[in-house]
Amino acid sequence: HSNFQKQYHPNPGMFYLGTERIAYVPDNNEGVKLLKRLKYAWKRGLSFTVGTSLTTGKENSITWSSIHHKTSINGGAQRHGFPDDGYFLNCNSELDSLGVPQAIDCSDC
């Protein structure tokens, strides 16, 4: 959704354009657990922020926050896809640093 930046954004009161993103998680036990944690982060506004896009250089854009997401099902880590042997470890570490509970402890996911 497009909207105006809040006080906690880089340019309060300035307009930003909304966007759509698609991310992928493997359909396995680790993926199901990670998805619970990602949903928790999403519900609390931890997945995106407003800033300058690293892809386009455009200011006042919706950008990914500090949680890495896979936007392709292939192409490897360098193309934000799979395979990526470090993905679960890295993504869970990023979620840990944001205080997102472990999937087993996550009743609100």
C-alpha positions as CSV (number, residue, x, y, z in Angstrom):
1,H,0.0,0.0,0.0
2,S,1.2,3.5,-0.7
3,N,1.1,5.9,2.2
4,F,2.9,8.7,4.0
5,Q,6.0,7.9,6.1
6,K,5.6,7.8,9.8
7,Q,7.8,9.5,12.4
8,Y,10.1,6.5,12.6
9,H,10.8,6.5,8.8
10,P,13.6,8.4,7.2
11,N,11.5,11.2,5.8
12,P,8.3,11.6,8.0
13,G,5.4,13.0,6.1
14,M,6.8,12.2,2.6
15,F,4.8,9.9,0.3
16,Y,6.1,6.5,-0.6
17,L,4.8,4.0,-3.2
18,G,3.7,0.6,-2.1
19,T,5.0,-2.6,-3.8
20,E,4.4,-6.3,-4.0
21,R,7.1,-8.9,-3.2
22,I,7.1,-12.7,-3.4
23,A,9.4,-14.8,-1.3
24,Y,10.0,-18.6,-1.1
25,V,10.6,-21.0,1.7
26,P,11.3,-24.7,1.2
27,D,8.4,-27.1,1.9
28,N,10.2,-29.1,4.5
29,N,10.4,-29.3,8.3
30,E,13.0,-26.4,8.6
31,G,11.0,-24.3,6.1
32,V,7.7,-24.7,8.0
33,K,9.5,-23.6,11.2
34,L,11.1,-20.7,9.4
35,L,7.8,-19.6,7.9
36,K,6.2,-19.4,11.4
37,R,9.0,-17.0,12.4
38,L,8.7,-15.0,9.2
39,K,5.0,-14.6,9.7
40,Y,5.6,-13.3,13.2
41,A,8.1,-10.8,11.9
42,W,5.7,-9.8,9.1
43,K,2.8,-9.2,11.6
44,R,5.1,-6.8,13.6
45,G,6.3,-4.8,10.6
46,L,9.8,-6.2,10.7
47,S,10.0,-7.5,7.1
48,F,10.0,-4.1,5.3
49,T,11.0,-0.5,5.8
50,V,11.0,2.7,3.8
51,G,14.3,3.8,2.4
52,T,16.5,3.9,-0.7
53,S,16.2,0.9,-2.9
54,L,19.5,-1.0,-3.5
55,T,18.1,-2.3,-6.8
56,T,16.8,1.0,-8.3
57,G,18.5,3.7,-6.2
58,K,15.0,5.3,-5.8
59,E,14.5,7.0,-2.5
60,N,11.3,6.7,-0.4
61,S,10.7,3.2,-1.5
62,I,9.6,0.0,0.3
63,T,12.7,-2.1,0.9
64,W,13.4,-5.4,2.6
65,S,14.6,-4.9,6.2
66,S,17.4,-6.9,7.7
67,I,15.7,-10.3,7.2
68,H,17.0,-12.0,4.0
69,H,14.3,-13.5,1.9
70,K,14.5,-15.8,-1.1
71,T,12.8,-14.1,-4.1
72,S,13.7,-16.9,-6.6
73,I,13.4,-20.7,-6.4
74,N,16.7,-21.2,-8.2
75,G,19.9,-19.3,-9.1
76,G,21.7,-19.9,-5.8
77,A,22.5,-17.4,-3.1
78,Q,24.0,-14.8,-5.5
79,R,20.5,-14.5,-7.2
80,H,18.5,-14.6,-3.9
81,G,17.5,-18.2,-4.7
82,F,18.2,-21.8,-3.9
83,P,20.3,-23.8,-3.4
84,D,21.8,-21.8,-0.5
85,D,23.3,-24.0,2.2
86,G,23.5,-21.1,4.7
87,Y,20.0,-19.8,4.3
88,F,18.3,-21.3,7.3
89,L,21.2,-20.5,9.6
90,N,21.5,-16.9,8.4
91,C,17.8,-16.2,8.3
92,N,17.2,-17.6,11.7
93,S,20.1,-15.7,13.1
94,E,18.6,-12.4,11.7
95,L,15.2,-13.3,13.2
96,D,17.0,-14.0,16.6
97,S,18.6,-10.6,16.5
98,L,15.2,-9.0,16.1
99,G,13.8,-10.9,19.1
100,V,11.5,-13.2,17.0
101,P,10.7,-16.3,19.1
102,Q,11.6,-19.7,18.0
103,A,8.9,-21.6,16.1
104,I,8.3,-24.0,19.0
105,D,7.7,-21.0,21.3
106,C,5.7,-19.0,18.9
107,S,2.0,-19.2,19.8
108,D,1.2,-16.0,17.9
109,C,2.6,-17.0,14.5
